[in-house]
Amino acid sequence: MEKFIAQAEKWRTLNTLLHVRYSKKKVGPLTFSGRILSVEKEEILFYDVDSKTVLKLSLGDLDDLVSSAGSE
């Protein structure tokens, strides 16, 4: 978990565009492209670049985070 949080902090610092896949109960899997605004112990605040909205997701909701650069 600490390794993931350290990587998320790196992405936040570098303002890296990420492809985020997450699941919500009663809705199912969702995806968006966005940037990390802040990292807390159990939650990450994202800026969705397509809809220009801010999303607060718990770590348990996240299915996958992939850097659009591919190598980070």
N, CA, C and O atoms as a Tripos MOL2 file, in Angstrom:
@<TRIPOS>MOLECULE
protein
  288   287    72     0     0
PROTEIN
NO_CHARGES

@<TRIPOS>ATOM
      1 N           0.8300   -1.1960    0.0000 N.3       1 MET1
      2 CA          0.0000    0.0000    0.0000 C.3       1 MET1
      3 C           0.8750    1.2600    0.0000 C.2       1 MET1
      4 O           0.5880    2.2180   -0.7180 O.2       1 MET1
      5 N           1.9340    1.2530    0.8030 N.am      2 GLU2
      6 CA          2.8030    2.4260    0.8680 C.3       2 GLU2
      7 C           3.4860    2.6900   -0.4640 C.2       2 GLU2
      8 O           3.6960    3.8420   -0.8440 O.2       2 GLU2
      9 N           3.8370    1.6040   -1.1830 N.am      3 LYS3
     10 CA          4.4710    1.7480   -2.4930 C.3       3 LYS3
     11 C           3.5020    2.4130   -3.4750 C.2       3 LYS3
     12 O           3.8970    3.2790   -4.2560 O.2       3 LYS3
     13 N           2.2260    1.9990   -3.4280 N.am      4 PHE4
     14 CA          1.2170    2.5910   -4.3040 C.3       4 PHE4
     15 C           1.0190    4.0760   -3.9890 C.2       4 PHE4
     16 O           0.9390    4.9000   -4.9000 O.2       4 PHE4
     17 N           0.9420    4.4110   -2.7160 N.am      5 ILE5
     18 CA          0.7560    5.8130   -2.3170 C.3       5 ILE5
     19 C           1.9550    6.6520   -2.7450 C.2       5 ILE5
     20 O           1.7860    7.7930   -3.1760 O.2       5 ILE5
     21 N           3.1710    6.1000   -2.6310 N.am      6 ALA6
     22 CA          4.3680    6.8170   -3.0850 C.3       6 ALA6
     23 C           4.3140    7.0590   -4.5910 C.2       6 ALA6
     24 O           4.6770    8.1400   -5.0550 O.2       6 ALA6
     25 N           3.8630    6.0600   -5.3640 N.am      7 GLN7
     26 CA          3.7370    6.2280   -6.8100 C.3       7 GLN7
     27 C           2.6640    7.2600   -7.1420 C.2       7 GLN7
     28 O           2.8500    8.0780   -8.0430 O.2       7 GLN7
     29 N           1.5440    7.2280   -6.4220 N.am      8 ALA8
     30 CA          0.4740    8.2050   -6.6470 C.3       8 ALA8
     31 C           0.9680    9.6170   -6.3350 C.2       8 ALA8
     32 O           0.6290   10.5590   -7.0510 O.2       8 ALA8
     33 N           1.7520    9.7730   -5.2930 N.am      9 GLU9
     34 CA          2.3280   11.0850   -4.9610 C.3       9 GLU9
     35 C           3.2690   11.5540   -6.0670 C.2       9 GLU9
     36 O           3.2970   12.7400   -6.3970 O.2       9 GLU9
     37 N           4.0330   10.6360   -6.6360 N.am     10 LYS10
     38 CA          4.9340   10.9890   -7.7510 C.3      10 LYS10
     39 C           4.1190   11.4820   -8.9410 C.2      10 LYS10
     40 O           4.4450   12.5010   -9.5510 O.2      10 LYS10
     41 N           3.0380   10.7350   -9.2690 N.am     11 TRP11
     42 CA          2.1740   11.1610  -10.3690 C.3      11 TRP11
     43 C           1.5700   12.5340  -10.0860 C.2      11 TRP11
     44 O           1.4660   13.3600  -10.9920 O.2      11 TRP11
     45 N           1.1700   12.7860   -8.8330 N.am     12 ARG12
     46 CA          0.5990   14.0890   -8.4680 C.3      12 ARG12
     47 C           1.6350   15.1870   -8.6580 C.2      12 ARG12
     48 O           1.3360   16.2320   -9.2350 O.2      12 ARG12
     49 N           2.8400   14.9570   -8.1800 N.am     13 THR13
     50 CA          3.9030   15.9530   -8.2790 C.3      13 THR13
     51 C           4.2470   16.2720   -9.7280 C.2      13 THR13
     52 O           4.4770   17.4300  -10.0750 O.2      13 THR13
     53 N           4.2830   15.2460  -10.5710 N.am     14 LEU14
     54 CA          4.6180   15.4240  -11.9890 C.3      14 LEU14
     55 C           3.4220   15.8500  -12.8360 C.2      14 LEU14
     56 O           3.5710   16.1180  -14.0280 O.2      14 LEU14
     57 N           2.2270   15.9160  -12.2240 N.am     15 ASN15
     58 CA          0.9970   16.2950  -12.9210 C.3      15 ASN15
     59 C           0.7190   15.3610  -14.1020 C.2      15 ASN15
     60 O           0.3130   15.8000  -15.1780 O.2      15 ASN15
     61 N           0.9450   14.0670  -13.8790 N.am     16 THR16
     62 CA          0.8130   13.0450  -14.9160 C.3      16 THR16
     63 C          -0.6470   12.7490  -15.2340 C.2      16 THR16
     64 O          -1.4720   12.5890  -14.3350 O.2      16 THR16
     65 N          -0.9520   12.6790  -16.5180 N.am     17 LEU17
     66 CA         -2.2850   12.2950  -16.9540 C.3      17 LEU17
     67 C          -2.4230   10.7880  -16.7950 C.2      17 LEU17
     68 O          -1.5720   10.0300  -17.2590 O.2      17 LEU17
     69 N          -3.4910   10.3560  -16.1400 N.am     18 LEU18
     70 CA         -3.7180    8.9450  -15.8480 C.3      18 LEU18
     71 C          -5.0290    8.4710  -16.4500 C.2      18 LEU18
     72 O          -5.9860    9.2340  -16.5740 O.2      18 LEU18
     73 N          -5.0540    7.2030  -16.8200 N.am     19 HIS19
     74 CA         -6.3000    6.5490  -17.1990 C.3      19 HIS19
     75 C          -6.7550    5.7960  -15.9650 C.2      19 HIS19
     76 O          -6.0600    4.8980  -15.4900 O.2      19 HIS19
     77 N          -7.9150    6.1550  -15.4450 N.am     20 VAL20
     78 CA         -8.4100    5.6000  -14.1810 C.3      20 VAL20
     79 C          -9.6110    4.7080  -14.4550 C.2      20 VAL20
     80 O         -10.5520    5.1000  -15.1460 O.2      20 VAL20
     81 N          -9.5630    3.4970  -13.8980 N.am     21 ARG21
     82 CA        -10.7040    2.5840  -13.9720 C.3      21 ARG21
     83 C         -11.1180    2.2850  -12.5390 C.2      21 ARG21
     84 O         -10.2910    1.8990  -11.7130 O.2      21 ARG21
     85 N         -12.4070    2.4640  -12.2490 N.am     22 TYR22
     86 CA        -12.9080    2.2420  -10.9000 C.3      22 TYR22
     87 C         -14.3110    1.6660  -10.9560 C.2      22 TYR22
     88 O         -14.9730    1.6940  -11.9940 O.2      22 TYR22
     89 N         -14.7500    1.1460   -9.8270 N.am     23 SER23
     90 CA        -16.0790    0.5350   -9.7420 C.3      23 SER23
     91 C         -16.9010    1.2280   -8.6680 C.2      23 SER23
     92 O         -16.3880    1.5780   -7.6050 O.2      23 SER23
     93 N         -18.1650    1.4200   -8.9550 N.am     24 LYS24
     94 CA        -19.1160    1.9590   -7.9860 C.3      24 LYS24
     95 C         -20.2390    0.9580   -7.8200 C.2      24 LYS24
     96 O         -20.7010    0.3650   -8.7950 O.2      24 LYS24
     97 N         -20.6780    0.7700   -6.5860 N.am     25 LYS25
     98 CA        -21.7910   -0.1420   -6.3320 C.3      25 LYS25
     99 C         -23.0270    0.3510   -7.0790 C.2      25 LYS25
    100 O         -23.2780    1.5530   -7.1620 O.2      25 LYS25
    101 N         -23.7810   -0.5780   -7.6110 N.am     26 LYS26
    102 CA        -25.0260   -0.3370   -8.3400 C.3      26 LYS26
    103 C         -24.8120    0.3740   -9.6760 C.2      26 LYS26
    104 O         -25.7790    0.6370  -10.3900 O.2      26 LYS26
    105 N         -23.5580    0.6910  -10.0280 N.am     27 VAL27
    106 CA        -23.2770    1.3500  -11.3060 C.3      27 VAL27
    107 C         -22.3890    0.4620  -12.1710 C.2      27 VAL27
    108 O         -22.6430    0.2930  -13.3640 O.2      27 VAL27
    109 N         -21.3450   -0.1050  -11.5620 N.am     28 GLY28
    110 CA        -20.4140   -0.9540  -12.2950 C.3      28 GLY28
    111 C         -19.1200   -0.2330  -12.5980 C.2      28 GLY28
    112 O         -18.8210    0.7970  -11.9940 O.2      28 GLY28
    113 N         -18.3450   -0.7710  -13.5380 N.am     29 PRO29
    114 CA        -17.0460   -0.1750  -13.8540 C.3      29 PRO29
    115 C         -17.1820    1.1170  -14.6540 C.2      29 PRO29
    116 O         -18.0220    1.2300  -15.5470 O.2      29 PRO29
    117 N         -16.3470    2.0760  -14.3160 N.am     30 LEU30
    118 CA        -16.3110    3.3750  -14.9890 C.3      30 LEU30
    119 C         -14.8650    3.7320  -15.2750 C.2      30 LEU30
    120 O         -13.9630    3.2560  -14.5850 O.2      30 LEU30
    121 N         -14.6300    4.5660  -16.2880 N.am     31 THR31
    122 CA        -13.2750    5.0140  -16.6090 C.3      31 THR31
    123 C         -13.2760    6.5050  -16.9030 C.2      31 THR31
    124 O         -14.2940    7.0770  -17.2950 O.2      31 THR31
    125 N         -12.1150    7.1240  -16.7080 N.am     32 PHE32
    126 CA        -11.9130    8.5150  -17.1010 C.3      32 PHE32
    127 C         -10.4140    8.7810  -17.1830 C.2      32 PHE32
    128 O          -9.6070    7.9950  -16.6860 O.2      32 PHE32
    129 N         -10.0520    9.8890  -17.8110 N.am     33 SER33
    130 CA         -8.6690   10.3590  -17.8440 C.3      33 SER33
    131 C          -8.5870   11.5610  -16.9330 C.2      33 SER33
    132 O          -9.3990   12.4820  -17.0220 O.2      33 SER33
    133 N          -7.5920   11.5470  -16.0480 N.am     34 GLY34
    134 CA         -7.5040   12.6530  -15.1050 C.3      34 GLY34
    135 C          -6.1520   12.7530  -14.4350 C.2      34 GLY34
    136 O          -5.2340   11.9810  -14.7130 O.2      34 GLY34
    137 N          -6.0540   13.7210  -13.5490 N.am     35 ARG35
    138 CA         -4.8390   13.9910  -12.7990 C.3      35 ARG35
    139 C          -5.1550   13.9260  -11.3100 C.2      35 ARG35
    140 O          -6.2730   14.2170  -10.8830 O.2      35 ARG35
    141 N          -4.1550   13.5420  -10.5330 N.am     36 ILE36
    142 CA         -4.3330   13.4600   -9.0820 C.3      36 ILE36
    143 C          -4.1460   14.8430   -8.4770 C.2      36 ILE36
    144 O          -3.1420   15.5100   -8.7280 O.2      36 ILE36
    145 N          -5.1220   15.2700   -7.6760 N.am     37 LEU37
    146 CA         -5.0260   16.5470   -6.9670 C.3      37 LEU37
    147 C          -4.4530   16.3680   -5.5740 C.2      37 LEU37
    148 O          -3.6460   17.1820   -5.1260 O.2      37 LEU37
    149 N          -4.8650   15.2970   -4.8760 N.am     38 SER38
    150 CA         -4.3230   15.0280   -3.5430 C.3      38 SER38
    151 C          -4.4640   13.5430   -3.2180 C.2      38 SER38
    152 O          -5.3340   12.8420   -3.7340 O.2      38 SER38
    153 N          -3.5700   13.1010   -2.3400 N.am     39 VAL39
    154 CA         -3.5620   11.7080   -1.9020 C.3      39 VAL39
    155 C          -3.6890   11.7000   -0.3900 C.2      39 VAL39
    156 O          -2.8630   12.2740    0.3190 O.2      39 VAL39
    157 N          -4.7240   11.0480    0.0910 N.am     40 GLU40
    158 CA         -4.9300   10.8690    1.5300 C.3      40 GLU40
    159 C          -4.6870    9.4110    1.8690 C.2      40 GLU40
    160 O          -4.3440    8.6180    0.9920 O.2      40 GLU40
    161 N          -4.8600    9.0520    3.1220 N.am     41 LYS41
    162 CA         -4.6000    7.6830    3.5490 C.3      41 LYS41
    163 C          -5.5060    6.6790    2.8300 C.2      41 LYS41
    164 O          -5.0350    5.6360    2.3790 O.2      41 LYS41
    165 N          -6.7810    6.9820    2.7240 N.am     42 GLU42
    166 CA         -7.7380    6.0370    2.1290 C.3      42 GLU42
    167 C          -8.4390    6.5770    0.8850 C.2      42 GLU42
    168 O          -9.2720    5.8800    0.3060 O.2      42 GLU42
    169 N          -8.1210    7.8090    0.4560 N.am     43 GLU43
    170 CA         -8.8250    8.4240   -0.6730 C.3      43 GLU43
    171 C          -7.8700    9.1990   -1.5670 C.2      43 GLU43
    172 O          -6.8320    9.6910   -1.1250 O.2      43 GLU43
    173 N          -8.2480    9.2940   -2.8330 N.am     44 ILE44
    174 CA         -7.5060   10.1000   -3.7930 C.3      44 ILE44
    175 C          -8.4880   11.0520   -4.4570 C.2      44 ILE44
    176 O          -9.5840   10.6540   -4.8520 O.2      44 ILE44
    177 N          -8.0900   12.3030   -4.5750 N.am     45 LEU45
    178 CA         -8.8910   13.3220   -5.2340 C.3      45 LEU45
    179 C          -8.3600   13.4900   -6.6560 C.2      45 LEU45
    180 O          -7.1850   13.8000   -6.8520 O.2      45 LEU45
    181 N          -9.2360   13.2840   -7.6540 N.am     46 PHE46
    182 CA         -8.8610   13.3580   -9.0640 C.3      46 PHE46
    183 C          -9.5560   14.5230   -9.7500 C.2      46 PHE46
    184 O         -10.6530   14.9260   -9.3620 O.2      46 PHE46
    185 N          -8.9000   15.0600  -10.7770 N.am     47 TYR47
    186 CA         -9.5330   16.0160  -11.6870 C.3      47 TYR47
    187 C          -9.7630   15.2850  -12.9960 C.2      47 TYR47
    188 O          -8.8070   14.8630  -13.6460 O.2      47 TYR47
    189 N         -11.0210   15.1300  -13.3930 N.am     48 ASP48
    190 CA        -11.3940   14.4850  -14.6540 C.3      48 ASP48
    191 C         -11.2590   15.5250  -15.7620 C.2      48 ASP48
    192 O         -12.0180   16.4930  -15.7950 O.2      48 ASP48
    193 N         -10.2930   15.3340  -16.6760 N.am     49 VAL49
    194 CA        -10.0110   16.3370  -17.6970 C.3      49 VAL49
    195 C         -11.0990   16.4300  -18.7570 C.2      49 VAL49
    196 O         -11.2540   17.4770  -19.3840 O.2      49 VAL49
    197 N         -11.8600   15.3530  -18.9720 N.am     50 ASP50
    198 CA        -12.9040   15.3790  -19.9920 C.3      50 ASP50
    199 C         -14.1460   16.1260  -19.5230 C.2      50 ASP50
    200 O         -14.6630   16.9860  -20.2350 O.2      50 ASP50
    201 N         -14.6230   15.8000  -18.3280 N.am     51 SER51
    202 CA        -15.8470   16.4320  -17.8320 C.3      51 SER51
    203 C         -15.5670   17.6560  -16.9580 C.2      51 SER51
    204 O         -16.4920   18.3370  -16.5150 O.2      51 SER51
    205 N         -14.2730   17.9280  -16.7150 N.am     52 LYS52
    206 CA        -13.8590   19.0770  -15.8940 C.3      52 LYS52
    207 C         -14.5300   19.0550  -14.5200 C.2      52 LYS52
    208 O         -15.0550   20.0620  -14.0470 O.2      52 LYS52
    209 N         -14.4960   17.8750  -13.8960 N.am     53 THR53
    210 CA        -15.0610   17.7060  -12.5670 C.3      53 THR53
    211 C         -14.0110   17.1060  -11.6370 C.2      53 THR53
    212 O         -12.9930   16.5760  -12.0840 O.2      53 THR53
    213 N         -14.2750   17.1980  -10.3490 N.am     54 VAL54
    214 CA        -13.3980   16.6280   -9.3350 C.3      54 VAL54
    215 C         -14.0920   15.4100   -8.7350 C.2      54 VAL54
    216 O         -15.2650   15.4750   -8.3640 O.2      54 VAL54
    217 N         -13.3660   14.3050   -8.6410 N.am     55 LEU55
    218 CA        -13.9060   13.0690   -8.0850 C.3      55 LEU55
    219 C         -13.0650   12.6490   -6.8900 C.2      55 LEU55
    220 O         -11.8360   12.7030   -6.9260 O.2      55 LEU55
    221 N         -13.7410   12.2350   -5.8440 N.am     56 LYS56
    222 CA        -13.0650   11.7140   -4.6530 C.3      56 LYS56
    223 C         -13.3420   10.2230   -4.6080 C.2      56 LYS56
    224 O         -14.4830    9.8030   -4.4200 O.2      56 LYS56
    225 N         -12.2890    9.4170   -4.7830 N.am     57 LEU57
    226 CA        -12.4440    7.9730   -4.8210 C.3      57 LEU57
    227 C         -11.6810    7.3280   -3.6830 C.2      57 LEU57
    228 O         -10.5620    7.7300   -3.3650 O.2      57 LEU57
    229 N         -12.2890    6.3270   -3.0740 N.am     58 SER58
    230 CA        -11.5790    5.5700   -2.0500 C.3      58 SER58
    231 C         -10.6590    4.5780   -2.7510 C.2      58 SER58
    232 O         -10.9140    4.1750   -3.8860 O.2      58 SER58
    233 N          -9.5980    4.1920   -2.0710 N.am     59 LEU59
    234 CA         -8.6590    3.2430   -2.6580 C.3      59 LEU59
    235 C          -9.3350    1.9200   -2.9790 C.2      59 LEU59
    236 O          -8.9290    1.2300   -3.9150 O.2      59 LEU59
    237 N         -10.3550    1.5570   -2.2210 N.am     60 GLY60
    238 CA        -11.0890    0.3240   -2.4740 C.3      60 GLY60
    239 C         -11.9010    0.3400   -3.7610 C.2      60 GLY60
    240 O         -12.2000   -0.7150   -4.3190 O.2      60 GLY60
    241 N         -12.2590    1.5260   -4.2360 N.am     61 ASP61
    242 CA        -13.0210    1.6580   -5.4810 C.3      61 ASP61
    243 C         -12.1410    1.5310   -6.7180 C.2      61 ASP61
    244 O         -12.6340    1.1820   -7.7910 O.2      61 ASP61
    245 N         -10.8400    1.8110   -6.5870 N.am     62 LEU62
    246 CA         -9.9440    1.8270   -7.7280 C.3      62 LEU62
    247 C          -9.6680    0.4180   -8.2340 C.2      62 LEU62
    248 O          -9.3470   -0.4800   -7.4550 O.2      62 LEU62
    249 N          -9.7930    0.2310   -9.5430 N.am     63 ASP63
    250 CA         -9.4510   -1.0420  -10.1720 C.3      63 ASP63
    251 C          -8.0820   -0.9520  -10.8350 C.2      63 ASP63
    252 O          -7.2980   -1.9000  -10.7730 O.2      63 ASP63
    253 N          -7.7850    0.2020  -11.4790 N.am     64 ASP64
    254 CA         -6.5380    0.3320  -12.2080 C.3      64 ASP64
    255 C          -6.2090    1.8120  -12.4210 C.2      64 ASP64
    256 O          -7.0910    2.6320  -12.6730 O.2      64 ASP64
    257 N          -4.9270    2.1250  -12.3140 N.am     65 LEU65
    258 CA         -4.4000    3.4530  -12.6490 C.3      65 LEU65
    259 C          -3.2350    3.2360  -13.6010 C.2      65 LEU65
    260 O          -2.2920    2.5160  -13.2720 O.2      65 LEU65
    261 N          -3.2890    3.8530  -14.7810 N.am     66 VAL66
    262 CA         -2.2200    3.6880  -15.7410 C.3      66 VAL66
    263 C          -1.7960    5.0630  -16.2320 C.2      66 VAL66
    264 O          -2.6290    5.8730  -16.6390 O.2      66 VAL66
    265 N          -0.5100    5.3140  -16.1890 N.am     67 SER67
    266 CA          0.0280    6.5590  -16.7070 C.3      67 SER67
    267 C          -0.1490    6.5830  -18.2250 C.2      67 SER67
    268 O           0.0920    5.5770  -18.8910 O.2      67 SER67
    269 N          -0.5670    7.7210  -18.7720 N.am     68 SER68
    270 CA         -0.7160    7.8050  -20.2190 C.3      68 SER68
    271 C           0.6400    7.7520  -20.9070 C.2      68 SER68
    272 O           0.7140    7.4750  -22.1040 O.2      68 SER68
    273 N           1.7310    8.0170  -20.1540 N.am     69 ALA69
    274 CA          3.0790    7.8690  -20.6920 C.3      69 ALA69
    275 C           3.4340    6.3940  -20.8340 C.2      69 ALA69
    276 O           4.3020    6.0320  -21.6290 O.2      69 ALA69
    277 N           2.7560    5.5380  -20.0540 N.am     70 GLY70
    278 CA          2.9290    4.1040  -20.1700 C.3      70 GLY70
    279 C           4.0750    3.5180  -19.3780 C.2      70 GLY70
    280 O           4.0140    2.3510  -18.9940 O.2      70 GLY70
    281 N           5.1180    4.2860  -19.1210 N.am     71 SER71
    282 CA          6.3060    3.7230  -18.4710 C.3      71 SER71
    283 C           6.4100    4.0640  -16.9950 C.2      71 SER71
    284 O           7.2680    3.5190  -16.3010 O.2      71 SER71
    285 N           5.5640    4.9430  -16.5020 N.am     72 GLU72
    286 CA          5.6880    5.3640  -15.0970 C.3      72 GLU72
    287 C           4.8130    4.5320  -14.1930 C.2      72 GLU72
    288 O           4.7940    4.7490  -12.9820 O.2      72 GLU72
@<TRIPOS>BOND
     1     1     2 1
     2     2     3 1
     3     3     4 2
     4     3     5 am
     5     5     6 1
     6     6     7 1
     7     7     8 2
     8     7     9 am
     9     9    10 1
    10    10    11 1
    11    11    12 2
    12    11    13 am
    13    13    14 1
    14    14    15 1
    15    15    16 2
    16    15    17 am
    17    17    18 1
    18    18    19 1
    19    19    20 2
    20    19    21 am
    21    21    22 1
    22    22    23 1
    23    23    24 2
    24    23    25 am
    25    25    26 1
    26    26    27 1
    27    27    28 2
    28    27    29 am
    29    29    30 1
    30    30    31 1
    31    31    32 2
    32    31    33 am
    33    33    34 1
    34    34    35 1
    35    35    36 2
    36    35    37 am
    37    37    38 1
    38    38    39 1
    39    39    40 2
    40    39    41 am
    41    41    42 1
    42    42    43 1
    43    43    44 2
    44    43    45 am
    45    45    46 1
    46    46    47 1
    47    47    48 2
    48    47    49 am
    49    49    50 1
    50    50    51 1
    51    51    52 2
    52    51    53 am
    53    53    54 1
    54    54    55 1
    55    55    56 2
    56    55    57 am
    57    57    58 1
    58    58    59 1
    59    59    60 2
    60    59    61 am
    61    61    62 1
    62    62    63 1
    63    63    64 2
    64    63    65 am
    65    65    66 1
    66    66    67 1
    67    67    68 2
    68    67    69 am
    69    69    70 1
    70    70    71 1
    71    71    72 2
    72    71    73 am
    73    73    74 1
    74    74    75 1
    75    75    76 2
    76    75    77 am
    77    77    78 1
    78    78    79 1
    79    79    80 2
    80    79    81 am
    81    81    82 1
    82    82    83 1
    83    83    84 2
    84    83    85 am
    85    85    86 1
    86    86    87 1
    87    87    88 2
    88    87    89 am
    89    89    90 1
    90    90    91 1
    91    91    92 2
    92    91    93 am
    93    93    94 1
    94    94    95 1
    95    95    96 2
    96    95    97 am
    97    97    98 1
    98    98    99 1
    99    99   100 2
   100    99   101 am
   101   101   102 1
   102   102   103 1
   103   103   104 2
   104   103   105 am
   105   105   106 1
   106   106   107 1
   107   107   108 2
   108   107   109 am
   109   109   110 1
   110   110   111 1
   111   111   112 2
   112   111   113 am
   113   113   114 1
   114   114   115 1
   115   115   116 2
   116   115   117 am
   117   117   118 1
   118   118   119 1
   119   119   120 2
   120   119   121 am
   121   121   122 1
   122   122   123 1
   123   123   124 2
   124   123   125 am
   125   125   126 1
   126   126   127 1
   127   127   128 2
   128   127   129 am
   129   129   130 1
   130   130   131 1
   131   131   132 2
   132   131   133 am
   133   133   134 1
   134   134   135 1
   135   135   136 2
   136   135   137 am
   137   137   138 1
   138   138   139 1
   139   139   140 2
   140   139   141 am
   141   141   142 1
   142   142   143 1
   143   143   144 2
   144   143   145 am
   145   145   146 1
   146   146   147 1
   147   147   148 2
   148   147   149 am
   149   149   150 1
   150   150   151 1
   151   151   152 2
   152   151   153 am
   153   153   154 1
   154   154   155 1
   155   155   156 2
   156   155   157 am
   157   157   158 1
   158   158   159 1
   159   159   160 2
   160   159   161 am
   161   161   162 1
   162   162   163 1
   163   163   164 2
   164   163   165 am
   165   165   166 1
   166   166   167 1
   167   167   168 2
   168   167   169 am
   169   169   170 1
   170   170   171 1
   171   171   172 2
   172   171   173 am
   173   173   174 1
   174   174   175 1
   175   175   176 2
   176   175   177 am
   177   177   178 1
   178   178   179 1
   179   179   180 2
   180   179   181 am
   181   181   182 1
   182   182   183 1
   183   183   184 2
   184   183   185 am
   185   185   186 1
   186   186   187 1
   187   187   188 2
   188   187   189 am
   189   189   190 1
   190   190   191 1
   191   191   192 2
   192   191   193 am
   193   193   194 1
   194   194   195 1
   195   195   196 2
   196   195   197 am
   197   197   198 1
   198   198   199 1
   199   199   200 2
   200   199   201 am
   201   201   202 1
   202   202   203 1
   203   203   204 2
   204   203   205 am
   205   205   206 1
   206   206   207 1
   207   207   208 2
   208   207   209 am
   209   209   210 1
   210   210   211 1
   211   211   212 2
   212   211   213 am
   213   213   214 1
   214   214   215 1
   215   215   216 2
   216   215   217 am
   217   217   218 1
   218   218   219 1
   219   219   220 2
   220   219   221 am
   221   221   222 1
   222   222   223 1
   223   223   224 2
   224   223   225 am
   225   225   226 1
   226   226   227 1
   227   227   228 2
   228   227   229 am
   229   229   230 1
   230   230   231 1
   231   231   232 2
   232   231   233 am
   233   233   234 1
   234   234   235 1
   235   235   236 2
   236   235   237 am
   237   237   238 1
   238   238   239 1
   239   239   240 2
   240   239   241 am
   241   241   242 1
   242   242   243 1
   243   243   244 2
   244   243   245 am
   245   245   246 1
   246   246   247 1
   247   247   248 2
   248   247   249 am
   249   249   250 1
   250   250   251 1
   251   251   252 2
   252   251   253 am
   253   253   254 1
   254   254   255 1
   255   255   256 2
   256   255   257 am
   257   257   258 1
   258   258   259 1
   259   259   260 2
   260   259   261 am
   261   261   262 1
   262   262   263 1
   263   263   264 2
   264   263   265 am
   265   265   266 1
   266   266   267 1
   267   267   268 2
   268   267   269 am
   269   269   270 1
   270   270   271 1
   271   271   272 2
   272   271   273 am
   273   273   274 1
   274   274   275 1
   275   275   276 2
   276   275   277 am
   277   277   278 1
   278   278   279 1
   279   279   280 2
   280   279   281 am
   281   281   282 1
   282   282   283 1
   283   283   284 2
   284   283   285 am
   285   285   286 1
   286   286   287 1
   287   287   288 2
@<TRIPOS>SUBSTRUCTURE
     1 MET1         2 RESIDUE 1 A MET
     2 GLU2         6 RESIDUE 1 A GLU
     3 LYS3        10 RESIDUE 1 A LYS
     4 PHE4        14 RESIDUE 1 A PHE
     5 ILE5        18 RESIDUE 1 A ILE
     6 ALA6        22 RESIDUE 1 A ALA
     7 GLN7        26 RESIDUE 1 A GLN
     8 ALA8        30 RESIDUE 1 A ALA
     9 GLU9        34 RESIDUE 1 A GLU
    10 LYS10       38 RESIDUE 1 A LYS
    11 TRP11       42 RESIDUE 1 A TRP
    12 ARG12       46 RESIDUE 1 A ARG
    13 THR13       50 RESIDUE 1 A THR
    14 LEU14       54 RESIDUE 1 A LEU
    15 ASN15       58 RESIDUE 1 A ASN
    16 THR16       62 RESIDUE 1 A THR
    17 LEU17       66 RESIDUE 1 A LEU
    18 LEU18       70 RESIDUE 1 A LEU
    19 HIS19       74 RESIDUE 1 A HIS
    20 VAL20       78 RESIDUE 1 A VAL
    21 ARG21       82 RESIDUE 1 A ARG
    22 TYR22       86 RESIDUE 1 A TYR
    23 SER23       90 RESIDUE 1 A SER
    24 LYS24       94 RESIDUE 1 A LYS
    25 LYS25       98 RESIDUE 1 A LYS
    26 LYS26      102 RESIDUE 1 A LYS
    27 VAL27      106 RESIDUE 1 A VAL
    28 GLY28      110 RESIDUE 1 A GLY
    29 PRO29      114 RESIDUE 1 A PRO
    30 LEU30      118 RESIDUE 1 A LEU
    31 THR31      122 RESIDUE 1 A THR
    32 PHE32      126 RESIDUE 1 A PHE
    33 SER33      130 RESIDUE 1 A SER
    34 GLY34      134 RESIDUE 1 A GLY
    35 ARG35      138 RESIDUE 1 A ARG
    36 ILE36      142 RESIDUE 1 A ILE
    37 LEU37      146 RESIDUE 1 A LEU
    38 SER38      150 RESIDUE 1 A SER
    39 VAL39      154 RESIDUE 1 A VAL
    40 GLU40      158 RESIDUE 1 A GLU
    41 LYS41      162 RESIDUE 1 A LYS
    42 GLU42      166 RESIDUE 1 A GLU
    43 GLU43      170 RESIDUE 1 A GLU
    44 ILE44      174 RESIDUE 1 A ILE
    45 LEU45      178 RESIDUE 1 A LEU
    46 PHE46      182 RESIDUE 1 A PHE
    47 TYR47      186 RESIDUE 1 A TYR
    48 ASP48      190 RESIDUE 1 A ASP
    49 VAL49      194 RESIDUE 1 A VAL
    50 ASP50      198 RESIDUE 1 A ASP
    51 SER51      202 RESIDUE 1 A SER
    52 LYS52      206 RESIDUE 1 A LYS
    53 THR53      210 RESIDUE 1 A THR
    54 VAL54      214 RESIDUE 1 A VAL
    55 LEU55      218 RESIDUE 1 A LEU
    56 LYS56      222 RESIDUE 1 A LYS
    57 LEU57      226 RESIDUE 1 A LEU
    58 SER58      230 RESIDUE 1 A SER
    59 LEU59      234 RESIDUE 1 A LEU
    60 GLY60      238 RESIDUE 1 A GLY
    61 ASP61      242 RESIDUE 1 A ASP
    62 LEU62      246 RESIDUE 1 A LEU
    63 ASP63      250 RESIDUE 1 A ASP
    64 ASP64      254 RESIDUE 1 A ASP
    65 LEU65      258 RESIDUE 1 A LEU
    66 VAL66      262 RESIDUE 1 A VAL
    67 SER67      266 RESIDUE 1 A SER
    68 SER68      270 RESIDUE 1 A SER
    69 ALA69      274 RESIDUE 1 A ALA
    70 GLY70      278 RESIDUE 1 A GLY
    71 SER71      282 RESIDUE 1 A SER
    72 GLU72      286 RESIDUE 1 A GLU
